[in-house]
Amino acid sequence: MSTTLLLARHGQTVWHAENRYAGISDVSLTDTGRAQAAALGRWAAAHPVDAIWTSPLSRAVVTADPACRALDLTPHREPGLRECDFGVLEGRTLAEFAAEDPAAAEAYRADPVANPFPAAEDPRAAAARGCEALRRIAAAHPGERVLVVAHNTLFRLVLCTLLSIPAGEYRRVFPRLRNTAISELRMNGDGAAALLSLNVPCEPDVP
């Protein structure tokens, strides 16, 4: 029996507004991010789900809160859904890193999985834990619809892995998941996955 996972990236944060890598750093939402979370709550009220799971990082938990309240659901927190640790890039921009170490920045741009940032989590390990988390969630909700609120890079790595796309291509194939946009993923009981939609805004005018 298949499970429908509705993947949503959290709302905009104070670092993402400046294109800074947040990773495992616990940074708060901007006013825009809170408005995006409210829009996701309205989407959930109009498209009810059976359960809501989130990354343990506060930006994901806060983003999911309006949807939880709209549907009177208690969110489940899944450690495997946390964002990748970006090492020395936490809180910094890629441009800042490139000015300091242009060769390392260029290697990252060419293949971010083979050439992660110094002290960063291995992207392959992040993809594996993210896939395992989604499979656990799907197994816990056979035949149901589940909203999963987590992170941009983790979701892109996971989608590549589940869809048999080389992980090193994630920045090219999935340039960006929009904040609180919905990507619909069908997970079958055998662990196979199918992407049914990608990056659909929860409301037409959500930034």
C-alpha positions as CSV (number, residue, x, y, z in Angstrom):
1,M,0.0,0.0,0.0
2,S,1.4,3.4,-0.9
3,T,1.7,6.5,1.2
4,T,1.5,10.1,0.0
5,L,4.1,12.4,1.4
6,L,3.6,16.1,1.0
7,L,7.1,17.6,1.3
8,A,7.4,21.2,2.3
9,R,10.5,23.3,3.0
10,H,10.2,25.5,6.0
11,G,9.6,29.2,5.8
12,Q,12.2,31.9,5.1
13,T,14.7,32.5,7.9
14,V,16.8,35.5,8.8
15,W,19.9,33.8,7.2
16,H,18.2,32.5,4.1
17,A,17.0,36.1,3.3
18,E,20.7,36.8,2.8
19,N,21.5,33.5,1.2
20,R,23.5,32.2,4.2
21,Y,23.8,28.5,4.9
22,A,21.8,27.7,8.0
23,G,22.3,23.9,8.1
24,I,22.1,22.6,11.7
25,S,22.1,26.2,13.1
26,D,18.8,27.0,14.8
27,V,17.8,30.3,13.2
28,S,14.4,31.9,13.4
29,L,11.9,32.7,10.7
30,T,11.5,36.2,9.2
31,D,8.1,37.9,9.0
32,T,7.9,36.6,5.5
33,G,8.7,33.1,6.8
34,R,5.9,33.4,9.4
35,A,3.5,34.5,6.6
36,Q,4.5,31.5,4.5
37,A,3.9,29.2,7.5
38,A,0.4,30.7,7.9
39,A,-0.2,30.1,4.2
40,L,0.8,26.5,4.7
41,G,-1.7,26.2,7.5
42,R,-4.5,27.5,5.2
43,W,-3.4,24.9,2.6
44,A,-3.6,22.2,5.2
45,A,-7.1,23.2,6.2
46,A,-8.2,22.9,2.5
47,H,-6.1,19.8,1.8
48,P,-6.3,17.8,5.0
49,V,-3.6,15.3,5.9
50,D,-3.6,12.4,8.4
51,A,-0.3,13.3,10.1
52,I,2.4,15.9,10.2
53,W,6.1,15.2,10.7
54,T,8.9,17.8,11.0
55,S,12.6,18.2,11.4
56,P,13.6,18.9,15.0
57,L,15.0,22.3,14.1
58,S,12.8,25.1,15.2
59,R,12.3,26.7,11.8
60,A,10.6,23.6,10.6
61,V,8.6,23.1,13.8
62,V,7.3,26.7,13.7
63,T,6.5,26.4,10.0
64,A,4.4,23.3,10.7
65,D,2.5,24.8,13.7
66,P,-0.3,26.6,11.8
67,A,-1.0,23.4,9.8
68,C,-1.1,21.4,13.1
69,R,-3.5,23.9,14.7
70,A,-5.7,23.9,11.6
71,L,-6.1,20.1,11.6
72,D,-5.8,19.6,15.4
73,L,-2.8,17.3,14.9
74,T,0.2,16.9,17.2
75,P,3.4,17.0,15.1
76,H,5.9,14.2,15.2
77,R,9.6,15.2,15.2
78,E,12.0,13.1,13.3
79,P,15.8,13.6,13.9
80,G,16.6,12.1,10.5
81,L,14.9,15.1,8.8
82,R,17.4,17.7,10.2
83,E,19.2,19.8,7.6
84,C,22.7,18.9,6.5
85,D,25.6,20.2,8.6
86,F,27.4,22.7,6.3
87,G,30.6,22.8,8.4
88,V,32.6,26.1,8.0
89,L,29.7,27.5,5.8
90,E,27.2,27.6,8.7
91,G,26.1,31.3,8.8
92,R,28.1,32.3,5.7
93,T,27.4,32.7,2.0
94,L,29.1,30.8,-0.8
95,A,30.5,34.1,-2.1
96,E,32.2,34.7,1.2
97,F,33.7,31.3,1.1
98,A,34.8,31.7,-2.5
99,A,36.6,34.9,-1.7
100,E,38.6,33.0,1.0
101,D,39.1,29.7,-0.9
102,P,38.2,29.9,-4.6
103,A,39.5,26.5,-5.5
104,A,37.4,24.7,-2.8
105,A,34.3,26.8,-3.8
106,E,34.7,25.9,-7.4
107,A,35.1,22.2,-6.6
108,Y,31.9,22.4,-4.5
109,R,30.0,24.0,-7.4
110,A,31.2,21.3,-9.8
111,D,30.2,18.4,-7.5
112,P,28.8,19.3,-4.0
113,V,28.7,15.6,-3.0
114,A,32.2,14.7,-3.9
115,N,33.6,18.0,-2.6
116,P,31.6,19.1,0.5
117,F,32.6,22.1,2.5
118,P,35.3,21.6,5.1
119,A,34.0,20.0,8.4
120,A,30.6,19.4,6.7
121,E,28.5,16.3,7.0
122,D,29.0,13.8,4.2
123,P,26.1,14.5,1.8
124,R,25.8,10.8,1.1
125,A,25.2,10.1,4.8
126,A,22.7,12.9,5.0
127,A,20.8,11.5,2.0
128,A,20.8,8.0,3.6
129,R,19.4,9.2,6.9
130,G,16.8,11.4,5.1
131,C,15.6,8.4,2.9
132,E,15.4,6.2,6.0
133,A,13.4,8.8,7.8
134,L,10.9,9.1,4.9
135,R,10.6,5.3,4.6
136,R,9.9,5.0,8.4
137,I,7.2,7.7,8.1
138,A,5.6,6.0,5.1
139,A,5.6,2.7,6.9
140,A,3.9,4.2,9.9
141,H,1.1,5.7,7.7
142,P,0.1,3.2,5.0
143,G,-2.5,4.5,2.6
144,E,-2.5,8.0,4.3
145,R,-1.4,11.5,3.4
146,V,1.4,13.0,5.5
147,L,2.8,16.5,5.5
148,V,6.6,16.5,6.1
149,V,8.2,19.8,6.9
150,A,12.0,19.9,6.6
151,H,14.8,21.4,4.6
152,N,16.0,22.5,1.1
153,T,19.3,20.6,0.7
154,L,18.2,17.5,2.6
155,F,15.0,17.1,0.5
156,R,17.0,17.6,-2.7
157,L,19.5,15.0,-1.8
158,V,16.7,12.6,-0.8
159,L,14.8,13.1,-4.0
160,C,17.9,12.4,-6.1
161,T,18.5,9.2,-4.1
162,L,14.9,8.0,-4.2
163,L,14.6,8.8,-7.9
164,S,17.9,7.2,-8.9
165,I,19.5,10.5,-9.9
166,P,23.2,10.9,-9.1
167,A,23.3,12.8,-5.8
168,G,26.1,15.1,-7.1
169,E,23.5,16.6,-9.5
170,Y,21.1,17.8,-6.8
171,R,21.9,21.5,-7.3
172,R,21.4,21.3,-11.0
173,V,18.4,19.0,-11.2
174,F,16.6,20.7,-8.2
175,P,18.0,24.3,-8.1
176,R,15.8,25.3,-5.2
177,L,12.7,24.2,-3.3
178,R,10.6,27.2,-2.6
179,N,9.7,28.0,1.0
180,T,6.5,26.1,2.0
181,A,5.9,24.9,-1.6
182,I,4.5,21.4,-1.8
183,S,6.2,18.4,-3.6
184,E,4.1,15.3,-3.7
185,L,5.9,12.0,-3.3
186,R,4.3,8.6,-3.5
187,M,6.1,6.0,-1.4
188,N,5.2,2.3,-2.0
189,G,5.4,-0.4,0.5
190,D,8.5,-1.8,-1.1
191,G,10.4,1.5,-0.6
192,A,10.1,2.6,-4.2
193,A,9.1,6.3,-4.8
194,A,7.5,8.3,-7.5
195,L,7.5,12.1,-7.7
196,L,4.0,13.3,-8.6
197,S,4.5,17.1,-8.3
198,L,7.4,19.5,-7.5
199,N,7.6,22.9,-5.9
200,V,3.9,23.8,-6.1
201,P,3.1,27.0,-4.1
202,C,0.7,26.4,-1.3
203,E,-1.0,29.6,-2.3
204,P,-0.6,31.5,-5.7
205,D,0.7,34.7,-4.2
206,V,3.1,33.2,-1.5
207,P,6.6,34.7,-2.1
